[in-house]
Amino acid sequence: MSPADNDRPQDRHGDPPDDQRPVPADDPANDVPVDPMVDAAGDVPTAEPEPAGTHRQNRREATGHASTARSESREPSNVDSEVGAPAGPISFVRRREIEAVHDEIELTTADAARTLVGVKKYREALFANYFRARAPFVVTWPDNLYIPADADYRTYWSSPAPDDHRFRYRWANGRDGQPDGSDASEKTGRLFSWVNASAMDSGDIGFAGTGVTLVPRASLSSVTVTASVDLVAESRWWFLPAGPIGFAAFSYRGTAYVAGWEIDPITGAWELLSPFGSRTLFAFDESGKGGSAISSQRHAFTDLSVTLQLRGSRTYAIGVALEAQISLECRDKSGTPYRPQPGDDVKLWASIAGMVPSITLAT
């Protein structure tokens, strides 16, 4: 086409130029190589139109609409998995904060000192803007773990125990306001209960306990209390009276308890909650005259447990107690209580020595 032809307006309804006229089917000009991929694509059935925003359109797969050159208006995808997206690309992106530093290190200067100052600024800018210091690894004390007041927290955890997660209470039996052998320590978790009925005036019980305080936040909560206990229980029955005996019976019992008490805010009195957990350490009966060697039993368990229903904003004591008890009844031949006499050989006692290394309260 000559330059003059370009200036001549074309007739839309007239005959097309020679180079745009259709070529007959039998014309040799039609013998062009056929792309097998294009030919195979022609055999693919035309896909049904898909709604805008589908996965296939997002992936730009070959569909009836995707093959056209027309631009389509697309609505936001309604696929839940596409709601979130990264803030930016994963590749390294230069930050504007160090662009000024780039200018500094690219200065052409014979001043080596100034060059090193620029390199130092550049180095510090890189580490300050592209690398974050690792946050300190701090493992806080478990909220459900309570230990003796003076216990070394490092034997339990990597961080110190809060003050309110240490044992607070201790109690033990006495006689006339004075110690009577039993002892308890909230500082170490050591408990020792002792009972001695050798005087035969009555049966008796020795006990020792330690525990923690708890004020639940929830209006009503279910708390499972579990204690670890390591102990040894010993007892002795030896009854050789000097006088005549008509009847003599003895009962020994040793028990480990885990329990809760509600503390009255006015009087400070403790009210035992129900239920409570227990573990029998020893229990046996003897009668008449006789004796046996000292019985010694070792126990260690971590499943002394009870589940309590507690109300919010009330103060509770949760603890472990060891109790040793001896009950007896001894009468002479006349049926009256036996009175100790010179020459009696009587040894009636029991003890429980234990350690409570931890108490856990799980809600």
C-alpha positions as CSV (number, residue, x, y, z in Angstrom):
1,M,0.0,0.0,0.0
2,S,1.3,3.4,-1.0
3,P,1.5,6.4,1.3
4,A,-1.4,7.8,-0.6
5,D,-3.5,4.9,0.2
6,N,-3.1,5.6,3.9
7,D,-4.7,9.0,3.4
8,R,-7.7,7.6,1.7
9,P,-10.6,6.7,4.0
10,Q,-11.7,3.1,3.9
11,D,-15.2,2.1,3.1
12,R,-16.5,-0.3,5.8
13,H,-19.0,-1.8,3.5
14,G,-16.7,-2.0,0.4
15,D,-14.5,-4.9,-0.6
16,P,-11.6,-5.5,1.7
17,P,-8.0,-5.1,0.5
18,D,-6.5,-7.9,-1.4
19,D,-4.3,-8.9,1.6
20,Q,-7.4,-9.3,3.8
21,R,-9.7,-11.2,1.4
22,P,-10.5,-14.8,2.4
23,V,-8.4,-17.4,0.6
24,P,-10.3,-20.4,-0.9
25,A,-10.0,-23.6,1.0
26,D,-8.1,-25.4,-1.8
27,D,-5.7,-22.6,-2.2
28,P,-2.1,-23.7,-1.5
29,A,-1.8,-20.6,0.7
30,N,-3.8,-22.5,3.3
31,D,-1.1,-25.2,3.6
32,V,0.6,-23.8,6.7
33,P,2.0,-25.9,9.5
34,V,-0.4,-26.8,12.2
35,D,0.6,-26.5,15.9
36,P,-0.5,-29.8,17.5
37,M,-1.1,-28.1,20.8
38,V,-3.4,-25.6,19.2
39,D,-5.2,-28.4,17.4
40,A,-5.6,-30.4,20.6
41,A,-6.9,-27.4,22.4
42,G,-9.6,-27.1,19.7
43,D,-10.9,-30.5,20.7
44,V,-11.5,-29.4,24.3
45,P,-15.2,-28.8,24.9
46,T,-16.2,-25.2,25.6
47,A,-16.4,-24.7,29.3
48,E,-19.5,-23.3,30.8
49,P,-19.3,-19.7,32.0
50,E,-18.1,-19.5,35.6
51,P,-19.0,-16.9,38.2
52,A,-16.5,-14.1,38.7
53,G,-14.1,-14.7,41.5
54,T,-13.8,-18.5,41.3
55,H,-10.6,-20.4,41.8
56,R,-10.2,-21.1,38.1
57,Q,-10.4,-17.5,37.1
58,N,-8.0,-16.5,39.8
59,R,-5.5,-19.1,38.5
60,R,-6.1,-17.9,34.9
61,E,-6.9,-21.3,33.6
62,A,-8.2,-21.8,30.1
63,T,-11.9,-21.2,30.1
64,G,-14.4,-19.9,27.6
65,H,-14.3,-16.4,29.0
66,A,-10.6,-16.4,29.9
67,S,-9.7,-17.0,26.3
68,T,-11.2,-13.8,25.1
69,A,-9.4,-10.5,25.1
70,R,-12.2,-8.6,26.8
71,S,-11.6,-7.4,30.4
72,E,-14.2,-8.6,32.9
73,S,-15.3,-6.9,36.1
74,R,-14.5,-9.3,39.0
75,E,-16.1,-9.2,42.4
76,P,-14.1,-10.0,45.5
77,S,-13.6,-13.7,46.1
78,N,-16.1,-15.3,48.4
79,V,-13.8,-18.1,49.4
80,D,-13.0,-18.0,53.1
81,S,-9.4,-19.2,52.7
82,E,-8.6,-16.1,50.7
83,V,-9.7,-13.5,53.3
84,G,-6.3,-13.2,54.9
85,A,-3.1,-12.4,53.0
86,P,0.5,-11.5,53.8
87,A,1.3,-7.8,54.3
88,G,3.8,-8.0,51.4
89,P,6.1,-10.2,49.4
90,I,8.4,-12.6,51.0
91,S,11.4,-11.4,49.0
92,F,13.9,-8.9,50.5
93,V,12.5,-5.4,50.3
94,R,14.7,-2.4,50.9
95,R,13.4,0.0,53.6
96,R,13.4,3.7,53.2
97,E,15.0,4.1,56.6
98,I,18.4,3.1,55.2
99,E,18.3,4.8,51.8
100,A,20.1,7.8,53.2
101,V,22.7,5.4,54.5
102,H,23.2,4.0,51.0
103,D,24.1,7.5,49.8
104,E,26.6,7.8,52.6
105,I,28.5,4.6,51.7
106,E,28.5,5.4,48.0
107,L,30.3,8.7,48.3
108,T,33.5,8.9,46.3
109,T,36.0,10.1,48.8
110,A,39.6,9.5,49.6
111,D,38.9,10.0,53.3
112,A,39.1,6.4,54.6
113,A,37.9,7.4,58.1
114,R,34.8,8.9,56.7
115,T,34.2,5.8,54.6
116,L,34.5,3.6,57.6
117,V,32.0,5.8,59.5
118,G,29.6,5.4,56.6
119,V,30.0,1.6,56.6
120,K,29.4,1.5,60.3
121,K,26.2,3.4,59.9
122,Y,25.2,1.2,57.1
123,R,25.9,-2.0,59.2
124,E,23.9,-0.7,62.1
125,A,21.0,0.4,59.9
126,L,20.8,-3.0,58.4
127,F,20.7,-4.8,61.7
128,A,18.3,-2.3,63.2
129,N,15.8,-2.4,60.4
130,Y,15.9,-5.9,59.1
131,F,16.6,-8.0,62.1
132,R,14.6,-8.2,65.3
133,A,16.2,-9.3,68.6
134,R,14.8,-12.5,69.9
135,A,12.4,-12.0,72.8
136,P,13.7,-13.4,76.1
137,F,12.5,-16.9,76.8
138,V,10.6,-16.6,80.0
139,V,8.6,-19.5,81.4
140,T,6.3,-18.2,84.0
141,W,5.5,-20.3,87.1
142,P,2.7,-22.8,86.5
143,D,-0.5,-21.3,87.9
144,N,-1.6,-24.7,89.4
145,L,1.7,-25.5,91.3
146,Y,2.3,-24.8,95.0
147,I,5.4,-25.7,96.9
148,P,6.8,-25.3,100.4
149,A,7.6,-21.8,101.6
150,D,11.3,-22.2,101.7
151,A,11.7,-24.7,98.8
152,D,14.3,-24.0,96.1
153,Y,12.1,-23.2,93.1
154,R,14.9,-24.4,90.8
155,T,14.1,-28.0,91.7
156,Y,10.6,-27.4,90.3
157,W,10.8,-24.8,87.5
158,S,13.0,-22.3,85.7
159,S,11.5,-19.2,87.2
160,P,10.8,-18.3,90.8
161,A,7.5,-19.2,92.4
162,P,5.1,-16.3,93.4
163,D,4.6,-15.8,97.1
164,D,1.0,-16.9,96.8
165,H,2.0,-20.2,95.3
166,R,3.9,-21.4,98.4
167,F,2.6,-23.2,101.4
168,R,1.1,-20.9,104.0
169,Y,-0.4,-23.1,106.8
170,R,0.8,-25.7,109.3
171,W,-1.0,-27.5,112.1
172,A,-0.3,-30.3,114.6
173,N,-1.9,-31.7,117.7
174,G,-0.8,-30.8,121.1
175,R,-1.7,-31.5,124.7
176,D,-2.9,-28.7,127.1
177,G,-1.6,-26.2,124.6
178,Q,1.8,-27.7,124.4
179,P,3.5,-29.8,121.7
180,D,2.9,-33.5,122.1
181,G,5.3,-34.9,119.6
182,S,3.6,-34.1,116.3
183,D,5.1,-31.4,114.1
184,A,4.5,-29.6,110.8
185,S,6.4,-27.1,108.7
186,E,5.0,-25.0,105.9
187,K,8.5,-24.0,105.1
188,T,9.8,-27.4,104.3
189,G,6.7,-29.5,103.7
190,R,7.8,-31.9,106.5
191,L,5.0,-33.5,108.5
192,F,5.3,-35.8,111.5
193,S,2.3,-37.3,113.4
194,W,2.8,-39.1,116.6
195,V,0.5,-41.0,119.0
196,N,1.5,-42.9,122.1
197,A,-1.2,-44.8,124.1
198,S,1.2,-46.6,126.4
199,A,-0.3,-44.9,129.4
200,M,-3.5,-46.7,128.6
201,D,-5.7,-43.8,129.9
202,S,-7.4,-43.5,126.6
203,G,-7.0,-43.9,122.9
204,D,-5.4,-41.0,121.1
205,I,-4.8,-39.5,117.7
206,G,-1.8,-37.6,116.4
207,F,-2.0,-35.4,113.3
208,A,0.1,-32.9,111.3
209,G,-0.8,-30.9,108.2
210,T,0.3,-28.1,105.8
211,G,-1.5,-26.3,103.1
212,V,-2.1,-23.3,100.8
213,T,-4.6,-20.5,100.6
214,L,-7.0,-20.1,97.6
215,V,-9.5,-17.4,96.7
216,P,-11.3,-18.5,93.5
217,R,-12.1,-15.8,90.9
218,A,-15.0,-17.6,89.3
219,S,-18.4,-17.4,91.0
220,L,-18.4,-21.3,91.0
221,S,-15.4,-23.4,90.2
222,S,-14.5,-27.1,90.3
223,V,-11.0,-27.5,91.6
224,T,-9.1,-30.8,91.5
225,V,-6.5,-31.0,94.3
226,T,-3.6,-33.4,93.9
227,A,-0.7,-33.9,96.3
228,S,2.6,-35.6,96.1
229,V,3.5,-37.4,99.3
230,D,6.6,-39.4,100.3
231,L,6.4,-41.0,103.8
232,V,7.2,-43.8,106.2
233,A,4.7,-45.2,108.7
234,E,5.7,-47.2,111.8
235,S,3.8,-48.7,114.6
236,R,4.3,-51.0,117.6
237,W,1.9,-53.2,119.5
238,W,3.4,-54.7,122.7
239,F,1.1,-55.5,125.6
240,L,2.3,-57.6,128.5
241,P,0.5,-56.4,131.6
242,A,1.6,-57.4,135.1
243,G,-2.0,-57.8,136.4
244,P,-4.8,-60.1,135.4
245,I,-6.7,-59.1,132.2
246,G,-10.2,-60.0,131.4
247,F,-10.5,-58.2,128.0
248,A,-8.1,-56.2,125.8
249,A,-8.6,-54.9,122.3
250,F,-6.5,-52.5,120.2
251,S,-7.0,-50.8,116.8
252,Y,-4.4,-49.0,114.8
253,R,-5.0,-46.8,111.8
254,G,-2.7,-44.5,109.8
255,T,-4.2,-42.2,107.0
256,A,-3.0,-39.5,104.6
257,Y,-5.7,-36.9,103.7
258,V,-6.1,-34.2,101.2
259,A,-8.9,-31.8,101.9
260,G,-10.3,-28.3,101.8
261,W,-11.6,-26.0,104.4
262,E,-13.6,-22.7,104.1
263,I,-12.2,-20.0,106.4
264,D,-14.7,-17.8,108.1
265,P,-13.8,-14.2,107.4
266,I,-15.0,-13.1,110.8
267,T,-14.0,-15.8,113.3
268,G,-11.2,-17.4,111.2
269,A,-12.7,-20.8,111.9
270,W,-12.1,-23.6,109.4
271,E,-15.0,-25.6,108.2
272,L,-14.1,-28.9,106.5
273,L,-15.5,-29.4,103.0
274,S,-16.9,-32.6,101.7
275,P,-15.7,-34.7,100.0
276,F,-12.1,-35.2,100.9
277,G,-9.5,-37.6,99.6
278,S,-7.7,-40.2,101.7
279,R,-5.2,-43.0,101.5
280,T,-4.9,-45.7,104.2
281,L,-1.4,-46.3,105.2
282,F,-1.9,-49.0,107.8
283,A,-4.9,-50.5,109.7
284,F,-4.9,-53.5,112.0
285,D,-6.4,-54.9,115.2
286,E,-4.9,-56.8,118.1
287,S,-6.4,-58.4,121.2
288,G,-5.3,-60.0,124.5
289,K,-1.8,-60.1,125.6
290,G,1.2,-60.3,123.3
291,G,3.4,-58.2,121.1
292,S,5.0,-57.8,117.7
293,A,8.1,-56.2,116.2
294,I,8.0,-52.7,115.0
295,S,6.1,-52.4,111.7
296,S,7.7,-50.1,109.2
297,Q,6.1,-49.2,105.8
298,R,7.3,-46.9,103.1
299,H,4.8,-45.1,100.8
300,A,5.3,-42.7,97.9
301,F,2.5,-41.5,95.6
302,T,1.5,-38.5,93.5
303,D,-2.2,-39.2,93.1
304,L,-3.7,-38.3,96.5
305,S,-6.6,-36.3,95.1
306,V,-10.0,-34.8,95.6
307,T,-12.3,-32.5,93.5
308,L,-14.0,-29.6,95.3
309,Q,-16.7,-27.2,94.4
310,L,-15.6,-23.7,95.5
311,R,-17.4,-20.4,95.4
312,G,-15.8,-17.2,94.3
313,S,-14.4,-14.5,96.5
314,R,-14.3,-16.9,99.5
315,T,-11.1,-17.9,101.2
316,Y,-10.2,-21.6,101.3
317,A,-7.4,-23.6,102.8
318,I,-6.3,-26.6,100.8
319,G,-3.9,-29.0,102.4
320,V,-2.5,-32.4,103.3
321,A,-2.7,-34.0,106.7
322,L,-1.2,-37.2,108.2
323,E,-3.0,-38.9,111.0
324,A,-2.0,-41.8,113.3
325,Q,-4.6,-43.2,115.7
326,I,-4.7,-45.8,118.3
327,S,-8.0,-46.9,119.9
328,L,-8.1,-49.3,122.8
329,E,-10.3,-50.9,125.4
330,C,-8.8,-52.9,128.3
331,R,-10.6,-54.3,131.4
332,D,-9.6,-56.5,134.2
333,K,-11.4,-59.7,135.2
334,S,-14.0,-57.7,137.2
335,G,-14.9,-55.7,134.1
336,T,-13.5,-52.4,135.2
337,P,-11.0,-50.4,133.2
338,Y,-7.5,-51.8,133.7
339,R,-5.2,-49.6,135.7
340,P,-1.5,-49.6,134.9
341,Q,0.6,-51.4,137.6
342,P,4.2,-51.7,138.4
343,G,5.8,-54.4,136.2
344,D,3.6,-53.6,133.1
345,D,5.5,-53.9,129.8
346,V,3.4,-51.8,127.4
347,K,4.5,-50.2,124.2
348,L,1.6,-48.8,122.1
349,W,2.6,-46.2,119.6
350,A,2.5,-45.2,116.0
351,S,4.1,-42.5,113.8
352,I,3.9,-41.1,110.3
353,A,6.8,-39.1,108.9
354,G,6.3,-37.5,105.5
355,M,7.3,-34.9,103.0
356,V,4.8,-33.0,100.8
357,P,6.9,-31.5,98.0
358,S,4.0,-30.1,96.0
359,I,0.3,-29.5,95.8
360,T,-1.5,-28.8,92.5
361,L,-4.8,-27.1,92.0
362,A,-6.3,-27.7,88.6
363,T,-9.5,-26.0,87.4
